[in-house]
Amino acid sequence: MSLPNRNTQVQLRRQREGFPDVADFQIADAPVPEPVEGEFLVRTIYLSLDPYIRKAIRGDHPGHAALNPGDVIYGRTVCRVVKSRSHDVKQGDYLVAETGWQNYAALAPKKIVQRIDPALGPLSTSIGVLGMPGLTAWGSVAHVARPVMGDTYVVSAAAGPVGGTVGQLAKLAGARVIGIAGGKEKCDVALRTYGFEACIDYKKDGWEQALQAACPNGIDIYHDNVGAPLLMTLVKHFNLYAKVVMCGRPGDYHSGEFGGLSLGPFIGKRAQLRGLVVYDYEKDLPQYLRVASSLVREGKLRFKEDHADGLEIAPAHFLKLMRGENVGKAIVVLGPEKG
């Protein structure tokens, strides 16, 4: 396969406060990099769009340095090695790596997040149900919350890649799972694709009463994917000693603060609030992949992806994710899987 002369990239155009805008990004061309000794060149196939990128753009993500104008936007991708000068990586290998929003990248082996076995599932699942979102869900269910038979387990952002996987894993552990999502389409995904017992559309009038009806015995575990305002609404429905998994807060990413949280109601419920950061469970990835890939093949762990085509559409698809309009894992398709 002959390589093109130019490498299309999405760069940061400006850094500012508040909700991001398409004008914050710019499309640029750069030379296709040449790997030096010990490096390898990859071609991007699938680009993962994730809410944490907003924090990286703001410059307050603990795992990434601040982005400056002209920098390539951070991002994980499914990619294929097209040239290698590393003894650890072969041409043709499939990887998940931190390549950023671009078609090609020259990387050192330390940038490999995951070596992909294509036999485990579709390649795109390595940035979804068989990747970081799935491992996040595993951390919630297997480590932080640990539901038991009969628990009522409520999950917000229930149609998303983390929420959908959390709910399915909790169901397999014996919990009764109730989703919360925005709109009929997302609730249908939680019900029909993921098999939740109920899904509450928080955009409909009377949704809190519907939640109470769906949880007649109260809430034992709440996996929080959205942030403080919804958490404060739900605490009144918690049982004593309820567990809260504090995982995502995209509604607060634009301000940088976890706003509106009052601890008094949680103390009254004797609730346990624990933060979840997926990097704590990276050592569990091989075990998770063995379990989850088998469940995927058996149809017991299902997934939904929201694809867009072409790197130029990445900023708009990212803003769709930030507005909560995606249905499933947000992915940008950059090229064919083979070749």
C-alpha positions, 0 to 999 in steps of 0.5 A: 500500500502506497502512502499519501503525501499529506496527513490530515489533522484536527488541531485546536484553533482557540482555547476558551471557557464555556461550551465548545464550538466548531470554530474552536477547531481547525483542519490542517495538513501536515507531512506523513511522519517518518518513524525513527528507529524504535518507532512505527507508523500507524494509519487511523481506522476509528477515532474515539470521541470521549467527554474527557477531551473537553477537559483536555482542551480546557487544560485541566485533565490530569492525564494530559498536558494543556492543548495550545493553538495548533496542537493536534486534539488528543484522542484514542484510535483503532489503528493499523501499523503500516510501517515499523522500525520497532522490534515490538510491533509488526506491520499489519498489527491492530492497536488502540493507541493515543494518536490524536485526531489525525490520519497518521501518527509515528509512535513509540511502543509506550503509546500503545494502549491495547493490542487488538486481537481481531478474533475477540470482536469487531475492531471498533469495539476496542474503543467501546464495549471491549475498550475503555468504556467497557473497562469503566463499566467493569470497574463500577460493577466488579469493584466499586459498587458490587451489586448483589441479587435483587439490588435496584441499580440505577444508571444515568446516560443509560444509552451510552457506552459506559451506561449501557455496559454498566447496566448489562453487567449489573443485570448479569450480577442479579440486579434490577436495572433502571436507566435514565436517559434523554428522549424516547430513542435513547430509552428504547436503546436501553430497553430493547438493546440493553434489556433494562427493566425500565428507562426513565426519560428525564425530558418528560414531565413527571419523570421523577414520579415515573422513576419512583414507580420504577423503583418501589423499593428505593435505590440501592446503587446509582452509577452517575454518568452526568453530574451533580444536578441529577444526583441531588434529585435522586438522593431522596430516593436512596435507601439507607447505605446506598452506593454512588459511583461517581463516574462522569460529569459532562454537564460540569466539564464546561465550567470545571466545577462540580456544581450544586452538590450538598452533602447533607442528604447523603449523610442522612442516607449514610450513602457511600460516594466513591469516585471511579477513574478507569486508569485504576483498573487497567491491570484488569483489562485482560481479565475483562476482555476474556469475560466480555468478548465471550459475552459479546459473542454469546449476545449477552453483552450488546453495544450500539455505536454512533458513527460519522464518516471523515476526519473533517466531521470530527468537531461536529460529531464531538459537539453532538456528544457534548450536547448529549445527542449521540445514541451509542458510542461516538466514533469517527470512521477515518479509513478501511480496516484492511490495507 
